[in-house]
């Protein structure tokens, strides 16, 4: 049983190497170096997500306002984002 659990952890780490998986919401967020360069208006951001292929998936979309709030951490500042995200910019 321990072997299977370890394998699942390793698989999820590999599959989500360029992203962050939020256990509370079960959402996957893009979290790679390209994120730091992405500054887009709404229409460009929507198009970017519609055309994104990451971790072998093309099923990406823009988050809702509530989904964005779910990754904020009000106890932190610059950036006020949950621990676990590696590629953040203030």
Number of C-alpha atoms within 10 A of each C-alpha: 6 7 8 9 10 11 12 12 12 12 12 12 14 12 13 18 15 19 21 18 18 15 8 8 10 8 12 14 18 20 19 17 12 10 14 12 9 10 9 11 8 10 8 11 15 16 13 16 17 14 13 16 12 17 13 9 8 12 11 17 15 15 13 9 8 8 12 11 12 15 17 15 13 11 8 11 10 8 12 15 20 15 10 11 16 13 15 14 11 8
